[in-house]
Amino acid sequence: MFCFCSLRLQPKLSSRATCECLVGLGEVKSPWAPEQGSCSRSYDVPFGYAERVSDAKGLPSDLVAVAREVGFVLSPPLQAELVSFGELLLAWAKVINLTGANSIEELGRRHFIDAVALAAVLRSGASVLDVGSGGGLPAIPLALLRPDLKLTLVEPTAKRVAFLRTAVRAFALGERTEVISGRVGAEDQVRGGLWDAAMARAVWNPAEWLQRAQPLVGPQGEVLVFCVSRQEATALASDVRVMGYARDRWLAVVPRSAVGPK
């Protein structure tokens, strides 16, 4: 289901869903986000990536469908950049441990899809912290999709840092993307201010990340949490917006004000 909504509205969600919620991002204004307003529509969720035909360059065709549903236009030039990054990543992955994916299609359905979801919800010009960046997923694809964002990537492993810096140079992202070699969790090493949003993919469980991220975002900032179910996402805080964008893929956006003390 592709629905970004306030928990308080309790939308109906299923694989065949009718959206009766507020479409949009509340105070988050973004040219990549859906227009605000009410909606009432039914649609089938395009799950089953492995069963779908990929495009000529290897990206799964469902990636474009997911982007369209969440309100992001994945243009051919952007698709080409994702493919180019994927090729670079896979080449390096033959030498160092960066990803378990073995093809562009697999990267698309396992990782690029997260970047598309993030691209649809982040406010224009936001500063974003990615903790434990690893092979740059989803941070580097996000930077390619959203040239207005300013990203800080934190990664403790030297070989992965070398790859991240190579990717930043290769795609001319240096003016708005910083790679920091630092131990994950060492907040004093990365704090150069407070970010508008913070994320960490597959580093801590959702509840632990929510608490760790709270001091890293500004008063109006938000913590981005990747979850495997709607129940897990909505249980994080009383004020949370959730978006389901693939099977077992949910993004929770929690305002700092909704995160309790440690």
N, C-alpha and C positions, 0 to 999 in steps of 0.2 A: 504494500500500500504506500502511496505517496501522499502524505498529508502532514503538514506542519501546523500544529495546533496547540492551544493552551490546554493543559490538563484539566483546568476548571470547567471546560466546556464538554468534557467527556464525549469525544466523537466516537462514532461507531467505526470499528476497524476490523476488517477481515480480508481474506484474499479477494473477495468480491465486495468492495466497500462502497458505501454511500457517504460522502463527505458533507457534514452539516455544520462544520466548524468555521471559525474565522480564518480565512486564508490570508497569509501574510506574516509578518514578523513583528507585529506590535510596534515598538519604538525603533526597531532595527530597520533602517531605511537602506535599501540596496537596489541598484538598477538590475541586479541579477535575480532578485526575489520576485515572487508572484505579486500581482497587484492586491491591495487590501480590498476586502469586500466579502460578502457571503457567497457560498457556493452550495450547490446541490447536484452532485453528479455521481455516476457509477462508472466503474472501470475495472477491467481485469488487470491484475498485477502481472507484469511480464517476467515471471520467475523462469528458472530453467535455462540458465546461460549455456550449459554444456550442450543443450539440445538445439540451440539456435545457430544460425549461419553467421559467421564472422564476416566483416567487410574485407576488402582487398588487402588492406594493410595489417590485418590481424586483430584489430580491436573488436570485441564482441558487439554485435549490432544492438544488443540491449542497453549498452552503455549510453547510446544516444537517446534511447527511449526513456531511460532513467533521468537523464539530464532534462529532457523536455518536461517530464512530469513534475520535477522539483523546481522548475522555472529557470533553468540555466540553458543557454544556447551553446551547444557544443559544436562550433563551426568546423568545417574541414581544416582550416589552418591550425586550430587548437588540437584537433585530432592528430594531425601530423606531428605537432610538437610532443604530444603524449607518446606517440610511437617512437620518435627519436630518443626521448628520455628512456623509454623502455629498452631500446636497443643498447644504449649505453649501460644501463643497469644490468642487463643480462650478460653483457660482455665482462663487466667487472665481477659479476657473481660467479663466473667460472673460476676465479682466483681467490676471492674472499667471500665470506658468508654475508650476503646482503638480503636475499629473498629465497623463499622456497619455490617461487614460480619459475616455470621453465619456458614460457612463451609470452608474447605480447597479449594474446587473448587471455591467458591466465592472469597476467598483471591487471588487465582491464576489469575482469570480473571480481578479482580478489582485493585490488588495491586502488585503482584509478576511480572506482565507483565511490570510494570514501571521499576523495578529493572533489568529485562532482557535488556530492551532498554538502560538503563544507563550503564550496564556492557559491552555493545557492543561499546560504544563510548568513554569511559574515557581512557585517556592515561595510559600506564603502570606506576605503582608506584605513581599515583597521590594522592595528599592530597585533601580531599573532605569535605566541610562543609555542614551540613544539619540543617537548621534553622526551629524550630517548629517540632521536630521529632515525637511527639505524640506517637503512638504505634510502632514506628520503621519502618514505611512503607514510602518509600522503602529502608531506609538506612540499616537496619539489613539484609534483603535479599541480598542487594547489597554487603555487607561485606562478606556474605557467598559465593556469586558467584565469587567475585574478591578478593582473599586473598592477592594480591599485594597492594591493596589500603589502605590508612590511612584515617580514618573517624573521624570527630568531630561532635557529635550530641548535639544540644542545645534544651532544653525543659524546660518550666517554671513550669509545674505542677508536684508537688512532687510525686504523685502516679505513674504518667507515667515515671518519672525519675527512680523510684524504679523498674518498669518493665524493662526498657531499660537496667539498670545495671544487672538485673537478666539474661536477654537474653545474654548480653555480656559475663557474667561468664559461662552460660550454654554452649555456643558454643566456648568458649576459644578465644574470640576476643579481650581480654583486651590489648594485646601488640600493637594493631593497631587501636583500636576503643575507643575513649574517650567520655564519657557522661558528659555534663555540665548542671547543674541546673541553669538556668538563664532566665530572661525575654526576650522574643523574641523582637529583635530590639535593645537590649542593646549591641552595637558592642564592647564597651570597655571591656565587660565581657568575650567575646569569642576571642578577638584578641590576639593570641599568635604568630602572624606572618600572612602572607597572604597565602591563599589556592590556589591550582591549579584550583579548581572548587567549585562552591557554588550552592546549590539548596534549594528550599522550596516548599513543596507540600501542596496546598490548604491552604495557609496562607494569601497571598496577591494576587491581580490580577497580571497578567504577567508583565504589564508595570511598576507597582509600585515595584515589586520584582526586576526587572532589575536594577532600580535605587538604591535600597537599597543594592543590592549585589555588585555593582561596586567597592566600597572601600574595600570589603572583599577578593577580589582575586588579585593575583599578576599581574605584567605587562603583562605576557604571559598567564594569567589565563582566565577562561571562566565561564560565567554564564549559568546555566542550567535552562530552563524555560519550565514548562509543560503547554501545550495549548490544546484547544479543537478543533481547526481547523487550516488548513494550512494558511489561511488568517491571523488569529490572530498571528501565529508564525512568518510569514514573515514580518509583520508590525512592529516588535519590533526594528529592526535596518537595516541599509543598507547592513551590512555584517553579514549574519546569515545563519547557516546551519540547515536544518529541517529534521526530520524523522517522518513519519507517521507509526505507528506500530499496530494500532487497530482503530476501529471506535471511533471517537472523542478523540483520543489519539495522540498527536503530541509532540515531544521533540525538542525544539529550543536550539541550542548551539551558544551563542553570545560571541565573544572575548571581553575582557575588553576594548580594543582599540576602539571598535565600539559603546560603551555606552557613550552617551553624558553626560555632567555635570548635576547635579540636578538643 
